[in-house]
Amino acid sequence: PVSRFRSLRFEDAYLRHANMFARIDFNVTPLSDSQFYVVPGLADPSAISIRSVNFPAHLLRVEGKLITLAPDDGTEAFAESATWWLREGLADSEWISLESYSVPDHYIGRQFGVAALVAESEMTDIMRAEATFIEEKE
């Protein structure tokens, strides 16, 4: 099934990609920019990797503090950077947060208007809400 990740912080805002960078945006067009396949983690099958619907060779991955959409290059480093742990939501235990496999205690969140890797220890309550999602399966 296809999944979308809706933000707890912003009603009607979704995790999406634009110009190969992840964002959390409202009114996503085309819709496919916010649709992903959730697959077993490249580095650990008990975790997940998040593959783009409209760029199926591309996955969400950590690059520095940014979350980008990049093609799998087959390396161990790429596999680790494109693997995520599903965790209890940081702002709501009924929702989920996505912890980086390669950078423990860092989550997909939002900084400076873009999706970014954010350290849990540095999060405010608002940032916790921005790092909390519900997975909507279509």
Secondary structure, DSSP 8 states (H G I E B T S, - for coil): -EEEEEESSSTTEEEEEETTEEEEEES-SSGGGG-EEEEE-SS-TTSEEEEESSSTTEEEEEETTEEEEEE--S-HHHHHHT-EEEEE-SS-TTSEEEEESSSTTEEEEEETTEEEEEEGGG--HHHHHHT-EEEEE-
